[in-house]
């Protein structure tokens, strides 16, 4: 069985990072901090964190 690298590129990522590059620094920070706690990325939770 092969090991998966921790920094493996996500194949579904479309290049859009609008949640963590929001012009509102507080919203971007909330989204980024939420994302950094996730083992698997949950877009709905990131969007909810961004909204506050």
C-alpha positions as CSV (number, residue, x, y, z in Angstrom):
1,X,0.0,0.0,0.0
2,X,1.4,3.4,-1.0
3,X,1.6,6.4,1.4
4,X,-0.2,9.6,0.5
5,X,1.9,12.7,1.0
6,X,0.6,15.2,3.5
7,X,1.0,18.0,1.0
8,X,-0.7,16.2,-1.9
9,X,-2.4,18.5,-4.4
10,X,-6.2,18.5,-4.2
11,X,-7.5,17.5,-7.6
12,X,-10.9,19.1,-7.2
13,X,-9.5,22.6,-6.3
14,X,-10.5,25.0,-9.1
15,X,-8.0,27.8,-8.3
16,X,-10.7,29.9,-6.6
17,X,-9.9,30.8,-3.0
18,X,-12.4,33.6,-2.5
19,X,-13.2,32.6,1.1
20,X,-9.7,33.1,2.3
21,X,-8.9,36.0,0.1
22,X,-12.0,38.1,1.0
23,X,-11.4,41.8,0.9
24,X,-12.7,42.0,4.5
25,X,-9.6,40.9,6.5
26,X,-11.7,39.7,9.4
27,X,-13.9,37.4,7.2
28,X,-10.8,36.0,5.4
29,X,-9.2,35.3,8.8
30,X,-12.3,33.5,10.1
31,X,-12.4,31.4,6.9
32,X,-8.7,30.6,7.0
33,X,-8.7,29.7,10.7
34,X,-11.7,27.4,10.2
35,X,-10.0,25.7,7.3
36,X,-6.8,25.1,9.2
37,X,-8.7,23.1,11.9
38,X,-10.1,20.7,9.3
39,X,-8.7,17.3,8.5
40,X,-10.9,17.2,5.4
41,X,-11.9,20.5,3.8
42,X,-15.6,21.3,4.3
43,X,-16.6,24.2,2.0
44,X,-19.9,24.8,3.7
45,X,-18.2,25.3,7.1
46,X,-15.6,27.6,5.6
47,X,-18.3,29.7,4.0
48,X,-20.2,29.8,7.3
49,X,-17.1,30.9,9.2
50,X,-16.5,33.6,6.5
51,X,-20.0,35.0,7.0
52,X,-19.4,35.1,10.8
